[in-house]
Amino acid sequence: MSYSKSCMIGTYGGTIGTMKKLYCRLGVLMAEKDPQLSQRQLAKEVGLDITTINRLFTNNFGRVDIATVEALCNYFDKGVGELFEMRKPEDIPQRKIRKRSTLDTAPL
């Protein structure tokens, strides 16, 4: 029997009272490890897509692949509970997501 790593961690989309949401502490762990560590550099070092790193960094995700969690926990030498925690939605800081301008996407 082979083991598949297709399991996912997700957030519940329901509205039951003051439901807590999964919060990723990736930005904190990056700053603790190396204040100069960029999302792009982290993605390259752990072998993950930059989009995956950015979604976790900005807490703009609906689910996370187990292989992603394992890669980040191993990189930072932390447990799952140190990478993720449960928070009330109002306690989750809203990071600004930079919109791509037409200059960023215009052909050269």
N, C-alpha and C positions, 0 to 999 in steps of 0.2 A: 504494500500500500504506500503510495507516495503522498507527501504532504504538500498541499498547495498554499501559496502565500497570497491568495486572493481575498483574504478576509479584510474587512474595512472597519475603520472606526468612524462613526458619524455623529452628527448632532441631531437631536430630536426637534422636529419642526412644529410640534404641537404647542398649544397655549394652555398650560395648566398652572394657574396661580403665578407665582414668581419663579418660573422654570429657569434653572441655571444653564449656561451654555459652556461648551468646551472652549477653553482659551489656550492658545499656543504661546509659550514663553520664548520662542525662538529668538526674538530681538534681544531679550535679556541675556540669554545664553551666549549669543554672538558677542555682545559687548563685554561680558565677563571673560570670555576666552581671548578675544583680541579686539580692542575698540576699532581697529582699522579693517576688520574682516567684512568684506562686502558680500551681498547676496550672491553675486555672480561667482566670486571666489569660492564661497561655501558650496554652491551647486557643483562646481567643477571638482572640488575636493571629495565630495561624498558621492558623486556620480548621479546626481538628480537634475531634473530639468529646472531651469531658472524660474519658470512659471510656478512650479510646485513650491519652491522656496519662497517666492514672493507671496503666494496665497497664504502660506503659513505665517510668514512674517507680518502680514497685514490682517491676519485673522479673517480672511475672506475665503473660507473653505466650508464645504458641506460634509466632506468625508476625507479620510486620510488612509492611504494604503499602508498595510503593516510593514512592508519592506521599507517604506519611507521612514516610518517611526523607528525601525531598527537601525537604519543607516544614521539617522540624526542622534539617537541615543548612544550609539557606539562612537560616533565622532566626538560628541561632547562628554562622553563617559558619564552619562546621567541615566536615571531611570525614567520610565514613562511619566511618572508622577511629577518629575522635575521639568519635563518638556511640556506637559499639558496639565491644566487645572480647571476646575469648574468655577465659574464666576457668574454673578448676576449680569444680565445684558448691560445694565447701566454702569457696571464697574469695568467694562471692557473698553479700553481707550480706542478711539477711532483714528486710525492712521489715514492720512490723506493719500489717496491713490492718484498718482500723476496720470492725467489723460495724455495720450499721444497726440501731438499736434500734427498738422499736415506737413510741417517741416520734417518731422521724424519719419514720415512714411513716404515722402515725395521721392521719386526716382532721381538718381544723380545724373 
